[in-house]
Amino acid sequence: MQTELIAEARRQAEICNACRYCEGFCAVFPEMHADGTFSDGDITHLANLCHNCRGCYYACQYTAPHEFDLNLPKALAEVRHASWEDYAWPQPLARAFQTNGVALAIALVLTTAALFLAIFALPGDGDGFYAALSHGAMVAIFAPAFLLPLLALAISVRRFWQDMGGGTPGWSGAFGSTARMTNLAGGHGEGCNYEDEDRYTQARRMAHQCVMYGFLLCFLSTSSGTVLHYVFDAPAPYPFWSLPKLLGVPGGLLMVFGTVWLADLKRKSDRHLGHAAAWGGEMAFIGLLFLVAATGLLLYWLGATALMIPLLALHLGAVLTLFLLTPYTKMAHGAYRLAALLKHHQS
């Protein structure tokens, strides 16, 4: 990891540790105050525990023009992004994405969509979408595209866990904090200061919950379809009142609403309080999630029309790109943050 980023974050953490004014703000400060010295692993842990709510910045008496020039949200954000690159496996892929993330994501979506259009020229073996692409072909393409990035992410997070000195994970506390997104509500429970300086709001927390729970519903929709196909011999397409649709449609709507909301909040936010160089890549990632959800919904509504083929190609291209880039985009932050919370709540 870049030594100067760790050194600057350590300097600021040591000042915060001496001040302790923000002790109740979020999980970062109790963790910080538990020990007066900070190893590289400790700083990386704090960086991934930080949710960038920015409340500490607006409460701090040592921000510029004070000579201490504290900006802890920015310092931790820069370490956090650097840690994702350093722990990523294979590392060269992470560096390539960090350098040209937006262009790479767009190129992958368009290229894979074009490849799917070419594949669609071959005969399928079923009804609905399977008339364009057989079920066997979908499994052959998407199973490794899902499992291999998942393995790469697991290796990356394991490295992170080892550097943090993680012990027995605090499962219940971490999952409870994640489900409620407690640290986006601030220590006072009134919300964070992400989009409007010192005004507390719950907007960012709720937008994140829309995306997270929408994504989980879509994942459960796909999982239920897999069970129906292989266990009950009931292949797609499914009617609206089936489990895959009852999970997938609300999930897609939540993702569309949540990603639009997040993009608007990020547009309004002060880039000086985050990792400014990562802003474009983060917006591209939000856009990719939006594209996956929106094309999935459009396929449901327009799947019986002439637009089915191009929409299916675009949707599958976006999903494949999301899977392949998962270990190297901000999609990985969920796994790192969960690991940091597991360490925070460990017994």
C-alpha positions in Angstrom: 0.0 0.0 0.0 1.2 3.5 -0.6 3.3 4.4 2.4 2.4 8.1 2.4 -1.4 7.4 2.6 -0.9 5.2 5.6 1.4 7.7 7.3 -1.1 10.6 6.8 -4.0 8.5 8.1 -1.9 7.4 11.1 -1.0 11.1 11.8 -4.7 12.1 11.8 -5.7 9.0 13.8 -3.2 9.8 16.5 -4.6 13.4 16.8 -8.2 12.1 16.9 -7.1 9.5 19.6 -5.8 12.4 21.7 -8.9 14.6 21.2 -11.7 12.0 21.5 -14.5 14.5 20.9 -16.0 12.2 18.2 -16.0 9.0 20.3 -19.7 8.2 19.9 -19.9 9.0 16.2 -19.5 5.6 14.6 -17.6 2.3 15.0 -14.3 3.9 13.9 -13.7 5.9 17.0 -14.2 3.3 19.7 -12.0 1.1 17.7 -9.4 3.9 17.3 -9.5 4.7 21.0 -9.0 1.1 22.1 -5.3 1.4 21.3 -3.0 4.4 21.2 -0.7 2.9 18.5 -1.6 2.1 15.0 0.0 -0.6 12.8 -0.5 -0.5 9.0 -3.1 -3.3 9.5 -4.9 -1.2 12.2 -5.1 1.8 9.8 -6.4 -0.4 7.0 -9.0 -1.8 9.4 -10.2 1.7 10.4 -10.3 2.7 6.7 -12.6 -0.1 5.8 -14.7 0.3 9.0 -15.3 4.0 8.0 -18.6 4.5 6.0 -17.6 8.0 4.9 -20.6 9.6 6.6 -18.4 12.8 7.2 -20.0 13.7 10.5 -16.6 13.8 12.2 -15.3 16.3 9.7 -18.0 18.8 10.4 -17.7 18.4 14.2 -13.9 18.7 14.1 -12.1 21.8 15.5 -8.8 20.9 13.8 -9.8 21.0 10.1 -8.2 23.6 7.8 -7.2 26.4 8.3 -6.0 24.9 11.6 -2.4 23.8 11.4 -3.4 20.1 12.1 -5.4 20.2 8.8 -7.5 17.2 9.7 -9.7 15.5 7.1 -10.2 12.0 8.4 -12.9 11.0 5.9 -10.6 11.7 3.0 -7.5 10.1 4.6 -9.4 6.9 5.3 -11.1 6.9 1.9 -7.7 7.1 0.2 -6.3 4.2 2.3 -9.5 2.2 1.8 -9.3 2.4 -2.0 -5.6 1.6 -2.0 -6.3 -1.4 0.2 -8.7 -2.9 -2.3 -6.0 -2.6 -5.0 -3.3 -4.0 -2.8 -5.2 -7.0 -1.5 -6.9 -7.8 -4.8 -6.0 -11.1 -6.6 -4.7 -11.1 -9.3 -3.3 -7.7 -8.4 -2.6 -6.5 -12.0 -6.3 -6.7 -12.9 -7.1 -4.4 -10.0 -4.5 -1.9 -11.1 -5.8 -2.0 -14.6 -9.3 -1.3 -13.4 -8.2 1.5 -11.0 -6.4 3.2 -14.0 -9.1 2.8 -16.6 -12.2 1.6 -14.7 -14.9 3.5 -16.5 -13.6 2.8 -20.0 -13.0 -0.9 -19.1 -16.5 -1.3 -17.8 -18.1 0.3 -20.9 -15.9 -1.7 -23.2 -16.8 -5.0 -21.4 -20.5 -4.3 -21.5 -20.5 -3.4 -25.2 -18.2 -6.3 -26.2 -20.0 -9.0 -24.3 -23.4 -7.7 -25.5 -22.1 -7.9 -29.1 -20.9 -11.4 -28.4 -24.3 -12.4 -27.1 -26.0 -11.0 -30.1 -23.7 -13.2 -32.3 -24.5 -16.3 -30.1 -28.2 -15.5 -30.4 -27.9 -16.3 -34.1 -27.5 -19.9 -33.1 -30.6 -22.0 -32.3 -31.8 -22.2 -28.7 -33.5 -25.2 -27.0 -36.5 -23.7 -25.2 -39.1 -21.1 -24.7 -38.7 -17.4 -24.0 -35.1 -16.3 -23.4 -33.9 -19.9 -23.9 -35.1 -19.7 -27.5 -32.2 -17.1 -28.0 -29.6 -18.8 -25.7 -29.9 -22.3 -24.4 -30.0 -23.0 -20.7 -26.8 -25.1 -21.0 -25.0 -22.2 -22.7 -26.1 -19.8 -20.0 -24.8 -22.1 -17.2 -21.5 -22.7 -19.1 -21.0 -18.9 -19.4 -22.2 -17.5 -16.1 -21.2 -20.2 -13.6 -17.4 -19.7 -14.0 -18.0 -15.9 -14.5 -19.7 -15.9 -11.0 -17.6 -18.5 -9.1 -14.1 -17.4 -10.2 -14.5 -13.7 -9.2 -16.0 -14.9 -6.0 -12.9 -17.0 -5.4 -10.7 -14.0 -6.2 -12.6 -11.8 -3.8 -12.4 -14.5 -1.0 -8.6 -14.6 -1.4 -8.4 -10.8 -1.3 -10.5 -10.5 1.9 -8.6 -13.3 3.5 -5.4 -11.3 3.0 -7.1 -8.3 4.5 -8.3 -10.3 7.5 -4.8 -11.6 8.2 -3.3 -8.2 8.1 -5.9 -6.9 10.5 -5.0 -9.6 12.9 -8.6 -10.9 12.9 -9.5 -13.5 15.5 -13.0 -15.0 16.2 -15.4 -13.0 14.1 -18.4 -11.3 15.8 -21.0 -12.6 13.4 -24.2 -11.5 15.1 -23.0 -7.9 15.7 -21.5 -7.5 12.3 -24.6 -8.8 10.4 -26.9 -6.7 12.6 -24.8 -3.6 11.8 -24.8 -4.4 8.1 -28.5 -5.1 7.9 -29.4 -1.9 9.7 -26.4 0.1 8.3 -26.0 1.4 11.8 -22.8 3.4 11.0 -24.6 5.4 8.3 -27.0 6.6 11.0 -24.2 8.1 13.1 -23.7 7.6 16.8 -26.7 9.8 17.5 -29.0 7.9 15.1 -30.0 11.0 13.2 -28.1 10.1 10.0 -24.9 11.3 8.3 -23.7 14.5 6.7 -22.8 13.2 3.3 -24.8 15.4 1.0 -25.5 18.6 2.8 -22.6 19.6 5.1 -23.6 19.7 8.8 -27.3 18.8 8.2 -28.1 15.2 9.3 -30.1 13.0 7.0 -30.9 9.3 6.6 -31.0 9.6 2.8 -27.7 7.9 2.1 -28.5 5.1 4.5 -31.9 4.5 3.0 -30.5 4.6 -0.6 -27.8 2.0 0.3 -30.5 -0.2 1.8 -32.6 0.0 -1.3 -29.6 -1.1 -3.4 -28.5 -3.8 -0.9 -31.9 -5.4 -0.3 -32.8 -5.0 -4.0 -29.7 -6.9 -5.0 -30.4 -9.6 -2.4 -34.0 -10.0 -3.7 -32.6 -10.4 -7.3 -30.1 -12.9 -6.1 -32.8 -14.9 -4.3 -35.0 -14.6 -7.4 -32.2 -16.3 -9.5 -31.6 -18.8 -6.8 -35.3 -19.8 -6.6 -35.4 -20.1 -10.4 -32.4 -22.5 -10.2 -34.2 -24.6 -7.5 -37.4 -24.7 -9.6 -35.4 -25.7 -12.7 -33.3 -28.5 -11.2 -35.3 -29.8 -8.3 -38.9 -29.4 -9.5 -38.2 -29.7 -13.2 -40.0 -26.3 -13.8 -37.9 -24.3 -16.3 -38.4 -20.7 -17.1 -40.2 -18.6 -18.2 -42.2 -18.1 -15.1 -45.5 -16.2 -14.5 -45.7 -13.1 -12.4 -47.2 -14.9 -9.4 -44.2 -17.3 -9.2 -41.4 -16.9 -6.6 -38.7 -15.8 -9.1 -40.9 -12.9 -10.3 -42.3 -11.9 -6.9 -38.7 -11.6 -5.7 -37.1 -10.3 -8.8 -39.5 -7.5 -9.8 -39.5 -5.7 -6.4 -35.7 -6.3 -6.2 -35.1 -4.7 -9.6 -37.3 -1.7 -8.7 -35.5 -1.2 -5.5 -32.1 -1.3 -7.3 -33.2 1.2 -9.9 -34.6 3.6 -7.3 -31.6 3.1 -5.0 -28.9 3.6 -7.7 -30.6 6.8 -9.0 -30.8 8.1 -5.5 -27.2 7.3 -4.7 -26.0 8.9 -7.9 -27.9 12.1 -7.0 -26.5 12.1 -3.5 -22.9 11.5 -4.8 -23.4 14.3 -7.3 -24.3 16.7 -4.5 -21.6 15.6 -2.1 -18.3 17.3 -1.5 -15.6 15.4 -3.3 -12.9 16.9 -1.1 -14.1 14.7 1.7 -13.6 11.4 -0.2 -11.2 9.9 -2.6 -11.6 12.4 -5.4 -9.8 10.3 -8.0 -12.2 7.4 -7.4 -15.4 9.5 -8.0 -15.8 8.6 -11.7 -15.2 4.9 -11.1 -17.8 4.9 -8.3 -20.4 6.6 -10.5 -19.6 4.1 -13.2 -20.2 1.2 -10.8 -23.6 2.8 -9.7 -24.4 3.1 -13.4 -23.6 -0.6 -14.0 -25.9 -1.7 -11.2 -28.6 0.5 -12.6 -28.1 -1.0 -16.1 -28.4 -4.5 -14.7 -31.6 -3.8 -12.9 -33.2 -1.6 -15.5 -32.6 -4.0 -18.4 -33.8 -6.9 -16.3 -37.1 -5.1 -15.6 -37.4 -4.0 -19.3 -37.0 -7.7 -20.3 -39.9 -8.6 -18.1 -42.2 -6.0 -19.6 -40.9 -6.2 -23.2 -39.8 -9.8 -23.4 -42.5 -10.8 -25.8 -41.7 -8.0 -28.3 -39.1 -7.5 -31.0 -36.9 -5.7 -28.4 -36.3 -8.9 -26.5 -33.1 -9.8 -28.4 -31.2 -6.5 -28.0 -32.4 -6.1 -24.4 -31.3 -9.6 -23.5 -27.9 -9.1 -25.1 -27.4 -5.8 -23.2 -28.7 -7.3 -19.9 -26.5 -10.4 -20.1 -23.5 -8.2 -21.1 -24.1 -6.0 -18.0 -24.5 -8.9 -15.7 -21.4 -10.6 -17.0 -19.4 -7.4 -16.6 -20.7 -6.9 -13.1 -19.6 -10.5 -12.2 -16.2 -10.3 -13.8 -15.3 -6.9 -12.3 -16.7 -7.7 -8.8 -13.3 -8.1 -7.1 -11.9 -4.9 -8.6 -14.8 -2.4 -8.4 -16.6 -0.9 -5.4 -18.7 -4.0 -5.4 -15.9 -5.5 -3.3 -16.4 -2.9 -0.6 -19.3 -4.8 0.9 -17.0 -7.8 1.6 -14.2 -5.7 3.1 -16.6 -3.6 5.2 -18.3 -6.8 6.5 -14.8 -8.2 7.4 -14.0 -4.9 9.2 -17.3 -5.1 11.2 -16.6 -8.8 12.0 -13.2 -7.7 13.4 -14.9 -4.8 15.3 -17.5 -7.1 16.9 -15.2 -10.1 17.5 -15.1 -11.6 21.0 
